[in-house]
Amino acid sequence: MSGFRSPVDRLPDEALLSGLATGDPELAVVFVRRFQRRVFGVAMAVTGDEQLAEDVAQSTFERAWRHAQIYDSRRGSVTTWLTTIAHNLAVDAVRARRTEPMAPEDLDAVIGVVTETPEQWALADETAAQLRAAVARLPREQARALVMAGIYGMTAQQIADAERIPLGTAKTRIRAAMAKLRTTLASPKRGDHVR
């Protein structure tokens, strides 16, 4: 296997995905090989657990196989579509494993992961990069509240309890963070070409 590439290896991502949908075993193997590192990288960045990341990666490829026919190239590249599936499954896996809310002192590390990790490289999608940057620019307490609510599915009351703040303050932080994200992500940026 010294650098030999078959013609199948040179197929565009969309063609490999179509082959995956038809059940072509050769195309399926090439598809998995092409994306396995990236998918595993996303899963590992989110879960922090090698075994769980492997499970998420496998589930990602199973889901891609089952839903390949609904892929729409107008909404993003195959890479973006696949890494989004991996990210969503990894977040779900972390939520399912967590029986109690994350310790507030651990949230700063999670917010750091949102801004610069191997996941950032794997999720090269411009929209995801804009979202990460927008979250990183939020005031720390708003970013924490947003991550607790959005990623960990905590209620405003749970956030208030975890942060030891009044319920109204927790709600205000979440609302303010969401409003700032909406404004930031809705305003036209240089290089925007799709609306």
SULKAVEN-V817377 format. One record per pair of residues at least 6 apart in sequence whose ideal C-beta (glycine too) atoms are under 8 Angstrom apart, sorted by the first residue. I is the first residue (numbers start at 1). J is the second residue. Records with the same first field share a line. If there is no record, write none. Layout:
# SULKAVEN-V817377
I->J  J
This chain:
# SULKAVEN-V817377
8->26  27  30
9->30
11->19  27  30
13->34  77  78  79
14->71  73  78
15->27
16->27  30  31  34  78
17->31  64  68  71  78
18->27  68
19->26  27  28  30  31
20->27  28  31  64  65  68
21->65  68  69
28->65
31->61  64
32->61
35->61  79  82
36->57
38->79  82  83  122
39->57  60  61  82  83  86  122
40->53  54  57
41->118  119  121  122
42->83  86  87  90  118  119  122  123
43->52  53  54  56  57  60  86  89  90
44->50  53  118
45->90  113  117  118  119  122
46->53  56  87  90  91  94  113  119
47->53  56  90  93  94
52->90  93  94  97
53->90
55->93
56->86  89  90  93
57->86
59->89
60->82  85  86  89
63->85  89
64->81  82  85
71->78  81
75->81
76->84  125
77->125
79->124  125
80->123  124  125  128
83->122  123  125
84->123  125  128
86->122
87->119  123
91->151
95->151  152  153
98->152
101->148  152  154  158  162
102->110  148  152
104->144  162  163
107->144  147  148
108->140  144
110->147  151
111->135  136  140  143  144  147
113->119
114->132  135  136  147
115->132  133  135  136
120->129  132
123->129
126->191
130->184  185  189
131->181  185
134->180  181  184  185
135->143  146  147  181
136->143
137->184
138->146  177  180  181
141->163  173
142->173  174  176  177  180
143->177
144->163  173
145->159  163  170  173  174  177
146->173  174  177  178  181
148->154  158  159  162  163
149->155  156  159  174
154->162
156->167  170  171  174
157->167  170
159->165  170  173  174
160->166  167  169  170
163->170
